[in-house]
């Protein structure tokens, strides 16, 4: 099953060199052990653009969708046999990037 591991940041800023090294090591381990599907860091939430095309006119808004103290800073998509393994890996990812993590299965 595939899982989304979301990295949650409270404006800690970009990763430090030590965090980058730990993330790279974690990524290498995910690849080596066959869990890796895809991952990426995201630009600042200040640079987000929200598009709403549900009504008669498209509305494009600069900035994040919601006002919040925390935002999505990056993510991993992994392939794991079950939620327990996904949580174990997410725990290690949280340590590597020094951020909170959320784990959710894909439908």
C-alpha positions as CSV (number, residue, x, y, z in Angstrom):
1,X,0.0,0.0,0.0
2,X,1.2,3.5,-0.7
3,X,1.3,6.2,2.0
4,X,1.8,10.0,2.0
5,X,4.2,11.2,4.6
6,X,3.7,14.9,4.9
7,X,6.3,17.2,6.5
8,X,4.7,19.8,8.7
9,X,6.6,23.0,9.4
10,X,5.9,26.0,11.7
11,X,8.2,28.4,9.8
12,X,11.4,26.8,11.0
13,X,12.8,27.8,7.6
14,X,14.9,25.8,5.2
15,X,16.6,22.7,6.4
16,X,20.0,23.2,7.9
17,X,23.0,21.4,6.4
18,X,22.8,18.8,9.1
19,X,19.1,18.2,8.4
20,X,19.8,18.0,4.6
21,X,22.5,15.4,5.2
22,X,20.1,13.4,7.5
23,X,17.3,13.6,4.9
24,X,19.6,12.5,2.1
25,X,20.7,9.5,4.3
26,X,17.0,8.7,5.0
27,X,16.1,8.9,1.3
28,X,19.0,6.6,0.4
29,X,17.8,4.1,3.0
30,X,14.2,4.3,1.6
31,X,15.5,3.6,-1.9
32,X,17.8,0.7,-0.8
33,X,15.1,-1.0,1.2
34,X,12.5,-0.7,-1.6
35,X,10.1,1.8,0.2
36,X,10.8,4.8,-2.0
37,X,8.2,6.0,-4.6
38,X,8.8,9.8,-4.7
39,X,9.6,12.7,-2.4
40,X,10.1,16.4,-2.6
41,X,10.5,19.6,-0.6
42,X,8.1,22.5,-1.3
43,X,8.8,26.2,-1.8
44,X,7.6,28.7,0.8
45,X,3.9,28.8,1.5
46,X,4.1,32.5,0.8
47,X,4.6,31.6,-2.9
48,X,1.5,29.4,-3.1
49,X,-1.3,30.2,-5.6
50,X,-4.9,28.9,-5.0
51,X,-7.2,28.3,-7.9
52,X,-10.9,27.9,-7.4
53,X,-12.8,27.1,-10.6
54,X,-16.0,25.8,-9.0
55,X,-18.2,28.8,-9.9
56,X,-18.9,30.7,-13.1
57,X,-15.6,32.5,-12.9
58,X,-12.1,31.2,-12.0
59,X,-10.7,32.8,-8.9
60,X,-6.9,32.9,-8.5
61,X,-5.5,34.0,-5.2
62,X,-1.9,34.5,-4.1
63,X,-0.9,32.9,-0.8
64,X,-1.8,29.8,1.1
65,X,-5.3,28.3,1.1
66,X,-5.8,28.7,4.8
67,X,-4.3,31.0,7.5
68,X,-2.4,28.7,9.8
69,X,0.8,28.5,11.9
70,X,1.8,25.3,10.3
71,X,2.1,24.3,6.6
72,X,3.2,21.5,4.3
73,X,6.9,21.8,3.7
74,X,7.5,18.6,1.8
75,X,6.5,15.0,1.5
76,X,7.5,11.4,0.8
77,X,5.4,8.8,-1.0
78,X,6.3,5.4,0.2
79,X,5.3,1.8,-0.5
80,X,4.9,-0.1,2.7
81,X,3.2,-3.4,3.6
82,X,1.1,-1.9,6.3
83,X,0.5,1.2,8.5
84,X,2.8,0.0,11.2
85,X,5.8,0.0,8.8
86,X,4.7,3.4,7.4
87,X,4.6,4.8,10.9
88,X,8.0,3.4,11.8
89,X,9.4,5.0,8.6
90,X,7.6,8.3,9.2
91,X,9.1,8.3,12.8
92,X,12.6,8.0,11.3
93,X,11.7,10.7,8.7
94,X,10.6,13.1,11.4
95,X,13.9,12.6,13.1
96,X,15.8,13.2,9.9
97,X,14.1,16.4,8.9
98,X,13.5,17.6,12.4
99,X,9.8,18.4,11.7
100,X,6.4,17.0,12.6
101,X,5.1,14.3,10.2
102,X,1.6,13.2,9.2
103,X,1.0,9.7,7.6
104,X,-2.0,9.0,5.5
105,X,-2.8,6.0,3.2
106,X,-3.8,6.6,-0.4
107,X,-7.2,5.3,-1.3
